[in-house]
C-alpha cells in the first residue's frame, strides 16, 4: 500500500473501517459456506449420501410407527410399506392406525366386532402382507362360516407392546370402536419386562417416552442446509442417540449385555409378574365394563430360537410363569382361554423332526427347521393361517361369535 493510500485510510472513520472489514469477512464466510454446501451436495462421497446424512429422517419417514402421548408409539395411520426399502412385505394401515382394512369409527348396525390386543406377533410383522396376518385371516374365515353375519376383526397389535400398552390401547383406542369381543395374545414382551433389571410397578424400568424433537425456528432454518446436517450427523452423539427406533423407547437397551450376557440374564423377583397379572385383570374389567366379552389366547413360541441366549433358562421359566398367570386370571375372572400354543408348537416340532429325518449330511441336519414360526413368536404366513383356523373354530364352538 502506498504512503498516500495509507494516509487516506487513516482518515477513514474507525466505524467505517470496521463495517468494511465485517462486510468483507461476511462475504468471505458466505462464499465458503456456499462452497461447502455445494461440495457436500454434489461430492460423490458415500459418507455424504442422503442415506447416511439423513438416515434418521428416512427411517422416521418409512417407519411403521409414530409417537403417541400415552402409548409411546402407535402404528402410523395410512402407512403403506415400500418393499424396495424395507423387507419386501406388503403392509398397509387404515386411517385409524390399525394394521387392518379400512373401517369406520362407529360400528355399523348388526356388525360383530373383534378387537385383537398384543405385540408384534399380533401386529403380524413377519407375514408377507397385511392380508396374511392372523387377525385378517380370522375375519375372512368367520365371514365364510357365517355369510349372514358382518364380522370385523381389528388388528390392535403393535411391535413391542406388553399388557401395559395394551391396557391403554384398549382404553383409549379400542373401546371407541365398540368391540363385542376382545382377544388378548400376550406373553413374551411381558416376560421380558419382568426379567429386565430394576423392575417397578409402572414399567418405567423398561419403557421410556418417544423423544419428540421440538426444534425452534433457528434449528428449522439451519436444517435447510445440507452442510449443517452433515456436521450434525458426524459430530457429537446426536445421531448415535437417535439411530435405533427400538432403543429410543426402551430404557438402557443393551446396557446389561457386557455384565450379564444379555438384558434378561438376572433374577428380578416377583414384581414384573405381578404387573402382568394386574394388567390382565384390568383389561378384563375395562372390556366388560364397556359391554365387550374377552378371551385369552396363549402365545406360541419356538424356544430353540433363544436357546443360545445366556438367559435361556430364565426366559423359559418366565414364559411358564406368564402362561400360569394367564390361566389364573382366566379362572378368577371366568374368562375363556383358547390354548392355541401347544397345537402350533407341536406342529412346528413335527415339521422340524421331519426336516431332520430328511437330512443326509451334517450340514443339512444342522439346518433342519420348521416353517410356522420364523423368529421366536413371529409367524410365517403358514403359522398365521394355523392360528386363524384354530381361533375361527374355537370362537364359534364356544359361542363367543354368533352362529
C-alpha positions in Angstrom: 0.0 0.0 0.0 1.4 3.4 -1.0 2.0 6.1 1.6 -0.8 8.2 0.1 -3.3 5.3 0.3 -2.3 4.5 3.9 -2.7 8.2 4.8 -6.2 8.2 3.2 -7.1 5.1 5.0 -6.1 6.6 8.4 -8.6 9.4 7.7 -11.5 6.9 7.2 -13.5 6.8 10.5 -12.9 3.7 12.6 -16.6 2.6 12.4 -16.4 2.7 8.6 -13.3 0.6 8.6 -14.9 -1.9 10.9 -18.0 -2.0 8.8 -15.9 -2.6 5.7 -13.9 -5.4 7.4 -17.1 -7.0 8.6 -18.6 -6.9 5.2 -15.6 -8.5 3.6 -15.4 -11.1 6.3 -19.2 -11.8 6.0 -18.9 -12.2 2.2 -15.9 -14.5 2.6 -17.7 -16.7 5.2 -20.8 -16.8 3.0 -18.8 -17.8 0.0 -17.0 -20.5 2.0 -20.3 -21.8 3.4 -21.8 -21.7 -0.1 -18.9 -23.6 -1.5 -19.1 -26.1 1.4 -22.9 -26.5 0.8 -22.2 -27.2 -2.9 -19.4 -29.7 -2.2 -21.4 -31.8 0.3 -24.4 -31.8 -2.1 -22.6 -33.0 -5.2 -19.4 -34.8 -4.0 -19.6 -38.5 -4.8 -18.6 -39.5 -1.3 -20.5 -42.3 0.3 -20.5 -40.7 3.8 -22.2 -37.6 2.3 -25.1 -39.6 0.7 -28.6 -38.8 1.9 -29.0 -42.4 3.1 -26.1 -41.6 5.6 -26.6 -38.0 6.4 -30.5 -38.1 6.7 -30.7 -41.7 7.8 -32.9 -40.8 10.8 -35.3 -38.7 8.7 -35.6 -41.5 6.2 -36.1 -44.1 9.0 -38.9 -42.0 10.5 -40.4 -41.3 7.1 -40.5 -45.1 6.4 -41.3 -46.3 9.9 -44.5 -48.2 10.6 -44.9 -46.3 13.9 -45.2 -42.8 15.2 -45.1 -41.1 18.6 -48.2 -41.2 20.9 -48.6 -39.3 24.2 -50.0 -42.3 26.2 -48.6 -45.3 24.4 -45.1 -44.1 23.5 -45.9 -45.0 19.9 -48.7 -46.5 17.7 -48.9 -47.8 14.1 -48.8 -44.9 11.7 -52.2 -44.1 10.2 -52.4 -44.7 6.4 -48.9 -46.2 6.3 -48.0 -48.2 3.2 -44.9 -50.2 3.1 -42.2 -49.7 0.4 -40.9 -53.2 -0.4 -37.9 -51.8 -2.2 -36.8 -50.1 1.1 -37.8 -52.5 3.9 -38.5 -56.2 3.8 -40.4 -56.9 0.6 -43.6 -57.2 2.7 -46.9 -55.5 1.6 -48.2 -53.8 4.8 -51.0 -51.3 4.9 -52.5 -49.5 7.9 -56.0 -48.0 7.8 -56.8 -44.3 8.5 -57.3 -45.1 12.2 -53.8 -46.5 12.6 -54.6 -50.2 12.7 -53.0 -53.0 10.6 -56.3 -53.8 9.1 -58.6 -53.0 6.2 -60.4 -49.6 6.4 -63.2 -49.4 8.9 -65.5 -46.7 10.3 -65.1 -45.3 13.8 -68.7 -46.0 14.5 -69.7 -49.7 14.3 -72.2 -50.4 11.5 -75.6 -51.7 12.8 -75.6 -55.5 13.0 -71.8 -55.8 12.8 -69.9 -58.1 15.2 -66.5 -56.5 16.0 -63.5 -58.3 17.5 -60.5 -56.2 18.7 -57.2 -58.0 19.0 -54.6 -56.9 21.6 -50.9 -57.9 21.5 -47.4 -57.1 20.4 -45.6 -57.7 17.1 -47.0 -61.3 16.8 -50.5 -59.8 16.8 -49.5 -56.9 14.5 -48.0 -59.6 12.3 -44.7 -58.1 11.2 -43.2 -61.2 9.6 -46.0 -62.2 7.4 -45.8 -61.4 3.7 -48.7 -58.9 3.7 -51.5 -57.4 5.8 -53.9 -59.8 4.3 -51.9 -62.8 5.5 -51.8 -61.8 9.2 -53.9 -63.9 11.5 -56.5 -61.2 12.5 -57.3 -60.5 8.9 -57.4 -64.2 8.1 -59.7 -64.7 11.1 -62.1 -62.1 9.7 -62.2 -64.0 6.3 -62.7 -67.4 7.9 -65.5 -66.1 10.2 -67.3 -64.5 7.3 -67.0 -67.7 5.3 -68.5 -69.7 8.2 -71.4 -67.3 8.6 -72.0 -65.3 5.4 -75.0 -63.6 7.0 -73.0 -62.1 9.9 -70.9 -59.0 9.2 -67.7 -59.6 11.1 -64.9 -57.1 11.5 -61.6 -58.2 13.2 -59.5 -55.2 14.0 -55.7 -55.7 14.5 -54.9 -53.6 17.6 -51.4 -55.1 17.9 -48.1 -53.2 17.7 -44.5 -54.2 17.9 -43.1 -54.1 21.4 -46.4 -53.8 23.2 -46.8 -55.6 26.5 -50.0 -55.6 28.6 -49.0 -52.1 29.8 -49.5 -50.7 26.3 -52.5 -53.0 25.6 -54.3 -51.8 28.7 -54.0 -48.2 27.4 -54.6 -49.2 23.8 -57.9 -50.8 24.6 -58.9 -47.9 26.9 -58.1 -45.0 24.5 -58.3 -46.6 21.0 -60.1 -49.9 21.1 -63.2 -49.1 23.1 -64.2 -46.2 20.8 -64.8 -48.9 18.1 -67.4 -50.6 20.3 -65.9 -54.1 20.1 -68.1 -57.1 21.0 -65.2 -59.3 21.8 -61.5 -58.6 22.8 -58.8 -61.2 22.1 -55.6 -60.9 24.2 -52.5 -62.5 22.7 -49.6 -61.7 25.1 -46.6 -63.5 26.7 -43.1 -62.8 25.6 -43.0 -59.0 25.9 -44.4 -59.1 29.5 -41.9 -61.9 30.4 -39.0 -59.7 29.2 -40.4 -56.7 31.1 -40.5 -58.9 34.2 -36.9 -60.0 33.7 -35.4 -56.6 33.0 -33.3 -55.1 35.8 -34.9 -52.8 38.4 -38.5 -53.8 37.9 -41.1 -51.4 39.2 -44.8 -51.3 39.2 -45.3 -48.8 36.4 -42.8 -50.4 34.0 -40.7 -47.2 33.8 -37.7 -49.5 34.3 -38.4 -50.7 30.7 -40.4 -48.1 28.8 -39.4 -44.5 28.2 -41.1 -41.8 26.1 -40.5 -41.4 22.4 -38.2 -38.3 22.3 -40.2 -35.9 20.2 -38.0 -33.3 18.7 -39.2 -29.7 19.3 -37.0 -27.7 17.1 -37.2 -23.9 17.3 -37.3 -21.6 14.4 -33.5 -21.3 14.2 -33.0 -25.1 14.2 -35.6 -25.5 11.4 -33.8 -22.8 9.4 -30.4 -24.5 9.9 -31.9 -27.8 8.8 -32.5 -26.4 5.3 -28.7 -26.5 5.0 -27.3 -29.9 4.0 -23.9 -28.8 5.3 -25.4 -28.3 8.7 -26.9 -31.8 8.6 -23.5 -33.3 7.7 -21.9 -31.5 10.6 -24.6 -32.6 13.0 -24.5 -36.2 11.7 -20.8 -36.7 12.2 -20.1 -34.6 15.3 -21.2 -35.3 18.8 -23.7 -38.0 19.7 -26.8 -36.6 18.1 -27.1 -39.4 15.6 -26.0 -42.1 17.9 -28.7 -41.3 20.4 -31.4 -41.4 17.7 -30.3 -44.1 15.3 -32.3 -47.0 16.8 -36.1 -46.5 17.0 -36.4 -49.5 19.2 -33.7 -48.3 21.6 -35.4 -44.9 21.8 -38.3 -46.4 23.8 -36.6 -49.0 26.0 -34.6 -47.7 28.9 -30.8 -48.6 28.8 -31.4 -51.1 25.9 -28.4 -53.4 25.6 -26.7 -51.8 28.6 -26.5 -55.1 30.5 -25.1 -57.3 27.8 -21.5 -56.9 29.0 -22.2 -57.5 32.6 -24.9 -60.3 32.4 -24.6 -61.7 28.9 -27.9 -60.2 27.8 -30.6 -57.9 29.1 -32.6 -60.6 30.8 -29.9 -62.8 32.5 -30.6 -61.8 36.1 -33.3 -62.8 38.6 -35.6 -59.8 39.3 -38.2 -61.0 41.7 -42.0 -61.1 41.5 -42.9 -57.5 40.7 -42.9 -58.0 36.9 -45.1 -61.0 37.1 -47.5 -59.2 39.5 -47.6 -56.4 37.0 -48.7 -58.8 34.2 -51.4 -60.3 36.4 -52.7 -56.8 37.4 -52.7 -55.6 33.8 -54.5 -58.6 32.5 -57.2 -58.3 35.3 -57.7 -54.7 34.4 -58.1 -55.4 30.7 -60.8 -57.9 31.6 -62.6 -55.4 33.8 -62.4 -52.5 31.4 -63.6 -54.6 28.4 -66.6 -55.9 30.3 -67.4 -52.5 31.8 -68.0 -51.3 28.2 -70.0 -54.3 27.0 -67.3 -56.5 25.4 -66.6 -60.1 26.2 -63.0 -61.2 26.4 -60.9 -64.2 25.5 -57.2 -65.0 26.2 -55.2 -66.8 23.6 -51.9 -68.5 24.6 -48.9 -67.4 22.6 -46.9 -69.9 20.6 -43.1 -69.8 20.7 -40.2 -71.7 19.1 -37.9 -72.0 22.1 -34.8 -73.1 20.0 -34.6 -69.5 18.7 -33.5 -68.3 22.1 -31.5 -71.4 23.2 -28.2 -69.6 22.6 -29.1 -66.8 24.9 -27.4 -66.6 28.3 -30.8 -66.0 29.8 -32.4 -69.0 28.1 -33.4 -70.9 31.3 -34.7 -67.7 32.9 -36.8 -66.8 29.8 -38.1 -70.3 29.5 -39.2 -70.3 33.2 -40.6 -66.7 32.8 -42.8 -67.8 29.9 -44.1 -70.7 32.0 -45.0 -68.2 34.8 -46.8 -65.9 32.3 -48.8 -68.9 31.0 -49.7 -70.0 34.5 -50.8 -66.4 35.4 -52.9 -66.2 32.3 -54.9 -69.3 33.4 -55.0 -68.0 37.0 -56.6 -64.7 35.9 -58.9 -66.6 33.5 -60.2 -68.8 36.3 -60.6 -65.9 38.8 -62.5 -63.8 36.2 -64.3 -66.5 34.4 -62.5 -65.8 31.1 -62.3 -68.2 28.2 -58.8 -69.3 27.2 -58.1 -70.7 23.8 -54.9 -72.7 24.3 -53.6 -72.4 20.8 -49.8 -72.6 21.7 -49.5 -76.3 22.3 -51.1 -77.3 19.0 -49.0 -74.8 17.0 -45.8 -75.7 18.8 -46.4 -79.4 18.3 -46.9 -78.9 14.6 -43.6 -76.9 14.5 -41.8 -79.8 16.3 -43.3 -82.3 13.8 -42.1 -80.2 10.9 -38.6 -79.9 12.5 -38.4 -83.6 13.1 -39.5 -84.4 9.5 -36.8 -81.9 8.2 -34.2 -83.6 10.4 -35.3 -87.1 9.1 -34.8 -86.0 5.5 -31.3 -84.7 6.2 -28.5 -86.8 4.9 -25.5 -84.7 5.8 -24.3 -83.0 9.0 -24.9 -79.6 7.3 -28.4 -80.5 6.4 -29.0 -81.8 10.0 -27.7 -78.5 11.4 -30.1 -76.5 9.2 -33.2 -78.6 9.9 -36.1 -76.3 10.5 -39.8 -75.7 10.8 -41.8 -73.2 8.7 -44.5 -72.0 11.1 -42.6 -69.7 13.4 -39.9 -67.5 11.9 -38.4 -65.7 14.9 -39.3 -66.6 18.5 -43.0 -65.8 18.4 -43.4 -64.3 14.9 -45.4 -66.3 12.3 -44.9 -67.1 8.7 -48.0 -66.9 6.5 -48.5 -70.6 7.3 -48.2 -70.1 11.0 -50.7 -67.2 11.0 -53.1 -69.2 9.0 -52.9 -72.0 11.5 -53.7 -69.7 14.4 -56.6 -68.1 12.5 -58.0 -71.6 11.8 -57.8 -72.6 15.5 -59.4 -69.3 16.6 -62.2 -69.4 14.0 -63.1 -72.9 15.1 -62.9 -72.3 18.8 -64.7 -69.0 18.9 -67.7 -70.4 17.1 -67.8 -73.7 19.0 -67.6 -71.9 22.3 -70.4 -69.5 21.4 -68.2 -66.4 21.5 -69.1 -65.5 18.0 -72.7 -65.7 16.8 -73.5 -68.7 14.5 
